[in-house]
Structure formats: C-alpha cells, structure tokens
Amino acid sequence: MEIIHIILIIAAVIILFLIFSYNRLVSMRNMADKAYSNIDTLLQKRFDLVPNLVNTVKGYMEHEREVLEAVTRARTEWLNATNIKENAGADQTAERAIKSLFAVAESYPDLKANQNFMMLQEELAAIENKIAYARQRYNRTVMALNTMTQRFPTNLIARLFNFKAREYFAIESEQARRAPEINMKEDKN
C-alpha cells in the first residue's frame, strides 16, 4: 500500500511539474508576442508620421529628392515585411533614412524654423526612444523564452508541445553596428 502512495505522489509531482512548465512556456510565448506587437505598433506610429514629414519638407528640399525617396522606400519596405528579420531590416533602413533627412534639413534654415517640422521632429525622436526600449524589452523576453525552451527538463515539455526558439530583433549590417561619428567642431559663421 505504501508503494502505491509513493507512486501516486511521484505521478502527482510530475503532472504538477508538466502543468507548471507548460503554463510558464505559454506565458513567456504570450509575453514575447505582446512585446513584438508593441514594436510593431510603435513602428506603425513612426511610419504614419512619415507622409506628414515628407510633405512638410518637400517644398523646402526640392533638390533632395533622393533623401525623400529613401524615407518613402523605407516605409514601403516595412509595410511589406513578413517576419521579424525583414521587419528589423526595414526598421534599420527607416532609421537611417530619417536620420539622413534630418541631417540634410540642417542645411535649410527656413525648414528648421518651421513649427510643423519641429513638432514632427520631436514626435519622431520620442517614438525612436520608445522603439529602442520596446526592442530591448522584446529581446529580453525572447531570451527568457529561448532559455526556458533549451533548459532541461523544460526543454522536453517545449519539444513535446512544439515551442520554438524565437529570433531576436537584431541589427543586420556591420555599418549599423559601428558607433556614429560625432563632429564636435563648431561652425563659426
């Protein structure tokens, strides 16, 4: 009779462990989905501002068509992204294009003084900060999920219920990994 109790206790512990591990994996997967959704929402906000930004600067920057096209192309790239890797690539392209746009805008004093442009620039800067934070949060969540799916014994449960490792929201190009060059010389005009 005592052996039956021991077997039942061991079976109960194993079942509780399975339930706990499965529920923890589901929670982690849902947290990763939500974190990715937050990035997507912020990118949508950024790209909703792009047409307003392009329209604001168009009149001032008639000779900078290439820069404006790069910003628009980045938006299209993001709209056509179908996975995390493409989305991260489009995000990186957009970031570079928008930085380039603001760098070129420095040459246009009337544009820099335009209230609409200043407001859009501030709004984009705020969104960029939120996107950076959301990327970090997503990658932390993915790391926790990936770790859980690879550790023993939860890896057995993950394999059994088809939990897969996720991709990080990562920077692709070597150029994007380099620190930006900063020129500290003052323009004395």
C-alpha atoms as a printed R data frame, in Angstrom:
    type eleno elety resid chain resno      x      y       z
1   ATOM     1    CA   MET     A     1  0.000  0.000   0.000
2   ATOM     2    CA   GLU     A     2  2.875  2.342   0.817
3   ATOM     3    CA   ILE     A     3  4.434  1.830  -2.636
4   ATOM     4    CA   ILE     A     4  1.153  2.873  -4.289
5   ATOM     5    CA   HIS     A     5  1.135  6.112  -2.263
6   ATOM     6    CA   ILE     A     6  4.731  6.836  -3.248
7   ATOM     7    CA   ILE     A     7  3.941  6.166  -6.919
8   ATOM     8    CA   LEU     A     8  0.852  8.419  -6.718
9   ATOM     9    CA   ILE     A     9  2.861 11.205  -5.079
10  ATOM    10    CA   ILE     A    10  5.599 10.926  -7.729
11  ATOM    11    CA   ALA     A    11  2.952 10.916 -10.508
12  ATOM    12    CA   ALA     A    12  1.252 13.964  -8.935
13  ATOM    13    CA   VAL     A    13  4.584 15.827  -8.728
14  ATOM    14    CA   ILE     A    14  5.365 15.006 -12.372
15  ATOM    15    CA   ILE     A    15  1.885 16.113 -13.501
16  ATOM    16    CA   LEU     A    16  2.157 19.359 -11.493
17  ATOM    17    CA   PHE     A    17  5.591 19.987 -12.973
18  ATOM    18    CA   LEU     A    18  4.227 19.409 -16.508
19  ATOM    19    CA   ILE     A    19  1.323 21.775 -15.889
20  ATOM    20    CA   PHE     A    20  3.523 24.435 -14.307
21  ATOM    21    CA   SER     A    21  6.146 24.223 -17.071
22  ATOM    22    CA   TYR     A    22  3.588 24.268 -19.879
23  ATOM    23    CA   ASN     A    23  1.791 27.284 -18.382
24  ATOM    24    CA   ARG     A    24  5.097 29.101 -17.886
25  ATOM    25    CA   LEU     A    25  6.063 28.465 -21.519
26  ATOM    26    CA   VAL     A    26  2.660 29.726 -22.703
27  ATOM    27    CA   SER     A    27  3.057 32.861 -20.570
28  ATOM    28    CA   MET     A    28  6.542 33.500 -21.950
29  ATOM    29    CA   ARG     A    29  5.364 32.985 -25.542
30  ATOM    30    CA   ASN     A    30  2.469 35.399 -24.988
31  ATOM    31    CA   MET     A    31  4.809 37.971 -23.431
32  ATOM    32    CA   ALA     A    32  7.088 37.711 -26.478
33  ATOM    33    CA   ASP     A    33  4.088 38.114 -28.814
34  ATOM    34    CA   LYS     A    34  2.933 41.179 -26.888
35  ATOM    35    CA   ALA     A    35  6.422 42.703 -26.857
36  ATOM    36    CA   TYR     A    36  6.692 42.214 -30.630
37  ATOM    37    CA   SER     A    37  3.244 43.713 -31.065
38  ATOM    38    CA   ASN     A    38  4.397 46.780 -29.121
39  ATOM    39    CA   ILE     A    39  7.341 47.214 -31.502
40  ATOM    40    CA   ASP     A    40  5.004 46.864 -34.467
41  ATOM    41    CA   THR     A    41  2.628 49.469 -33.026
42  ATOM    42    CA   LEU     A    42  5.455 51.945 -32.490
43  ATOM    43    CA   LEU     A    43  6.810 51.341 -35.977
44  ATOM    44    CA   GLN     A    44  3.307 51.970 -37.318
45  ATOM    45    CA   LYS     A    45  3.224 55.297 -35.441
46  ATOM    46    CA   ARG     A    46  6.622 56.206 -36.859
47  ATOM    47    CA   PHE     A    47  5.572 55.377 -40.395
48  ATOM    48    CA   ASP     A    48  2.263 57.207 -40.004
49  ATOM    49    CA   LEU     A    49  4.351 60.341 -39.388
50  ATOM    50    CA   VAL     A    50  6.495 59.784 -42.495
51  ATOM    51    CA   PRO     A    51  3.978 61.130 -45.066
52  ATOM    52    CA   ASN     A    52  3.464 64.254 -42.921
53  ATOM    53    CA   LEU     A    53  7.217 64.682 -42.605
54  ATOM    54    CA   VAL     A    54  7.791 64.218 -46.333
55  ATOM    55    CA   ASN     A    55  5.008 66.682 -47.183
56  ATOM    56    CA   THR     A    56  6.402 69.241 -44.738
57  ATOM    57    CA   VAL     A    57  9.926 69.113 -46.138
58  ATOM    58    CA   LYS     A    58  9.022 68.648 -49.820
59  ATOM    59    CA   GLY     A    59  8.661 72.346 -50.533
60  ATOM    60    CA   TYR     A    60 11.941 73.193 -48.863
61  ATOM    61    CA   MET     A    61 14.023 70.310 -50.154
62  ATOM    62    CA   GLU     A    62 13.177 70.124 -53.846
63  ATOM    63    CA   HIS     A    63 16.779 69.231 -54.703
64  ATOM    64    CA   GLU     A    64 16.941 66.442 -52.110
65  ATOM    65    CA   ARG     A    65 14.594 64.046 -53.902
66  ATOM    66    CA   GLU     A    66 16.863 61.055 -53.177
67  ATOM    67    CA   VAL     A    67 16.548 61.560 -49.410
68  ATOM    68    CA   LEU     A    68 12.760 61.854 -49.608
69  ATOM    69    CA   GLU     A    69 12.559 58.737 -51.772
70  ATOM    70    CA   ALA     A    70 14.706 56.811 -49.274
71  ATOM    71    CA   VAL     A    71 12.295 57.673 -46.463
72  ATOM    72    CA   THR     A    72  9.303 56.623 -48.553
73  ATOM    73    CA   ARG     A    73 11.071 53.440 -49.690
74  ATOM    74    CA   ALA     A    74 11.785 52.537 -46.066
75  ATOM    75    CA   ARG     A    75  8.113 52.872 -45.229
76  ATOM    76    CA   THR     A    76  7.167 50.579 -48.134
77  ATOM    77    CA   GLU     A    77  9.806 48.060 -47.055
78  ATOM    78    CA   TRP     A    78  8.274 47.968 -43.573
79  ATOM    79    CA   LEU     A    79  4.734 47.578 -44.922
80  ATOM    80    CA   ASN     A    80  5.882 44.563 -46.979
81  ATOM    81    CA   ALA     A    81  7.823 42.894 -44.132
82  ATOM    82    CA   THR     A    82  6.530 39.420 -43.303
83  ATOM    83    CA   ASN     A    83  8.817 38.306 -40.475
84  ATOM    84    CA   ILE     A    84 10.985 39.643 -37.666
85  ATOM    85    CA   LYS     A    85 14.160 39.712 -39.773
86  ATOM    86    CA   GLU     A    86 12.526 41.746 -42.565
87  ATOM    87    CA   ASN     A    87 10.817 43.988 -40.029
88  ATOM    88    CA   ALA     A    88 14.134 44.664 -38.264
89  ATOM    89    CA   GLY     A    89 15.791 45.386 -41.625
90  ATOM    90    CA   ALA     A    90 13.048 47.813 -42.607
91  ATOM    91    CA   ASP     A    91 13.268 49.467 -39.200
92  ATOM    92    CA   GLN     A    92 17.011 49.913 -39.657
93  ATOM    93    CA   THR     A    93 16.555 51.316 -43.178
94  ATOM    94    CA   ALA     A    94 13.939 53.764 -41.912
95  ATOM    95    CA   GLU     A    95 16.108 54.871 -39.032
96  ATOM    96    CA   ARG     A    96 18.994 55.632 -41.407
97  ATOM    97    CA   ALA     A    97 16.712 57.401 -43.916
98  ATOM    98    CA   ILE     A    98 15.096 59.581 -41.256
99  ATOM    99    CA   LYS     A    99 18.488 60.479 -39.745
100 ATOM   100    CA   SER     A   100 19.691 61.370 -43.225
101 ATOM   101    CA   LEU     A   101 16.605 63.520 -43.775
102 ATOM   102    CA   PHE     A   102 17.217 65.446 -40.551
103 ATOM   103    CA   ALA     A   103 20.908 65.846 -41.402
104 ATOM   104    CA   VAL     A   104 20.049 67.333 -44.800
105 ATOM   105    CA   ALA     A   105 17.381 69.532 -43.154
106 ATOM   106    CA   GLU     A   106 20.181 71.244 -41.220
107 ATOM   107    CA   SER     A   107 21.090 72.991 -44.496
108 ATOM   108    CA   TYR     A   108 17.667 74.638 -44.704
109 ATOM   109    CA   PRO     A   109 17.239 77.326 -42.006
110 ATOM   110    CA   ASP     A   110 13.635 78.068 -43.025
111 ATOM   111    CA   LEU     A   111 12.752 74.402 -42.670
112 ATOM   112    CA   LYS     A   112 14.443 74.115 -39.287
113 ATOM   113    CA   ALA     A   113 12.340 77.075 -38.117
114 ATOM   114    CA   ASN     A   114  9.088 75.570 -39.455
115 ATOM   115    CA   GLN     A   115  6.816 74.794 -36.484
116 ATOM   116    CA   ASN     A   116  5.301 71.733 -38.167
117 ATOM   117    CA   PHE     A   117  8.746 70.302 -38.933
118 ATOM   118    CA   MET     A   118  9.961 70.906 -35.375
119 ATOM   119    CA   MET     A   119  6.875 69.217 -33.953
120 ATOM   120    CA   LEU     A   120  7.296 66.191 -36.249
121 ATOM   121    CA   GLN     A   121 10.991 66.003 -35.379
122 ATOM   122    CA   GLU     A   122 10.212 65.986 -31.634
123 ATOM   123    CA   GLU     A   123  7.490 63.390 -32.079
124 ATOM   124    CA   LEU     A   124  9.799 61.149 -34.115
125 ATOM   125    CA   ALA     A   125 12.549 61.478 -31.506
126 ATOM   126    CA   ALA     A   126 10.107 60.399 -28.786
127 ATOM   127    CA   ILE     A   127  8.933 57.440 -30.873
128 ATOM   128    CA   GLU     A   128 12.547 56.423 -31.622
129 ATOM   129    CA   ASN     A   129 13.239 56.265 -27.880
130 ATOM   130    CA   LYS     A   130 10.137 54.145 -27.329
131 ATOM   131    CA   ILE     A   131 11.111 51.837 -30.203
132 ATOM   132    CA   ALA     A   132 14.583 51.334 -28.720
133 ATOM   133    CA   TYR     A   133 13.061 50.456 -25.352
134 ATOM   134    CA   ALA     A   134 10.490 48.127 -26.960
135 ATOM   135    CA   ARG     A   135 13.268 46.327 -28.881
136 ATOM   136    CA   GLN     A   136 15.208 45.806 -25.662
137 ATOM   137    CA   ARG     A   137 12.108 44.515 -23.885
138 ATOM   138    CA   TYR     A   138 11.274 42.145 -26.740
139 ATOM   139    CA   ASN     A   139 14.825 40.790 -26.866
140 ATOM   140    CA   ARG     A   140 14.890 40.258 -23.072
141 ATOM   141    CA   THR     A   141 11.576 38.391 -23.284
142 ATOM   142    CA   VAL     A   142 12.797 36.278 -26.211
143 ATOM   143    CA   MET     A   143 15.992 35.476 -24.334
144 ATOM   144    CA   ALA     A   144 13.977 34.250 -21.333
145 ATOM   145    CA   LEU     A   145 11.691 32.174 -23.577
146 ATOM   146    CA   ASN     A   146 14.603 30.716 -25.554
147 ATOM   147    CA   THR     A   147 16.465 29.879 -22.355
148 ATOM   148    CA   MET     A   148 13.417 28.139 -20.960
149 ATOM   149    CA   THR     A   149 12.902 26.102 -24.132
150 ATOM   150    CA   GLN     A   150 16.538 24.975 -24.054
151 ATOM   151    CA   ARG     A   151 16.969 24.126 -20.350
152 ATOM   152    CA   PHE     A   152 16.442 20.640 -19.053
153 ATOM   153    CA   PRO     A   153 13.786 19.432 -18.170
154 ATOM   154    CA   THR     A   154 11.532 22.184 -19.593
155 ATOM   155    CA   ASN     A   155 13.109 21.584 -22.998
156 ATOM   156    CA   LEU     A   156 11.330 18.212 -23.032
157 ATOM   157    CA   ILE     A   157  7.971 19.896 -22.468
158 ATOM   158    CA   ALA     A   158  8.820 22.603 -25.007
159 ATOM   159    CA   ARG     A   159  9.656 19.943 -27.587
160 ATOM   160    CA   LEU     A   160  6.546 17.940 -26.725
161 ATOM   161    CA   PHE     A   161  4.248 20.956 -27.221
162 ATOM   162    CA   ASN     A   162  6.213 22.422 -30.155
163 ATOM   163    CA   PHE     A   163  7.537 25.599 -28.501
164 ATOM   164    CA   LYS     A   164 10.242 27.029 -30.753
165 ATOM   165    CA   ALA     A   165 13.108 29.432 -30.132
166 ATOM   166    CA   ARG     A   166 12.385 32.954 -31.343
167 ATOM   167    CA   GLU     A   167 14.517 35.342 -33.395
168 ATOM   168    CA   TYR     A   168 15.862 38.474 -31.763
169 ATOM   169    CA   PHE     A   169 15.014 41.885 -33.167
170 ATOM   170    CA   ALA     A   170 18.597 42.454 -34.293
171 ATOM   171    CA   ILE     A   171 20.647 44.868 -36.361
172 ATOM   172    CA   GLU     A   172 21.842 43.210 -39.549
173 ATOM   173    CA   SER     A   173 24.578 45.282 -41.152
174 ATOM   174    CA   GLU     A   174 28.073 45.888 -39.894
175 ATOM   175    CA   GLN     A   175 27.649 49.592 -40.703
176 ATOM   176    CA   ALA     A   176 24.721 49.869 -38.293
177 ATOM   177    CA   ARG     A   177 26.799 48.258 -35.534
178 ATOM   178    CA   ARG     A   178 29.505 50.933 -35.731
179 ATOM   179    CA   ALA     A   179 29.360 53.892 -33.402
180 ATOM   180    CA   PRO     A   180 28.266 57.088 -35.141
181 ATOM   181    CA   GLU     A   181 30.938 59.669 -35.880
182 ATOM   182    CA   ILE     A   182 30.421 62.884 -33.993
183 ATOM   183    CA   ASN     A   183 31.979 66.128 -35.138
184 ATOM   184    CA   MET     A   184 32.497 68.436 -32.151
185 ATOM   185    CA   LYS     A   185 33.860 71.354 -34.211
186 ATOM   186    CA   GLU     A   186 31.751 74.454 -34.015
187 ATOM   187    CA   ASP     A   187 30.755 76.254 -37.181
188 ATOM   188    CA   LYS     A   188 31.939 79.866 -36.741
189 ATOM   189    CA   ASN     A   189 29.804 81.865 -39.181
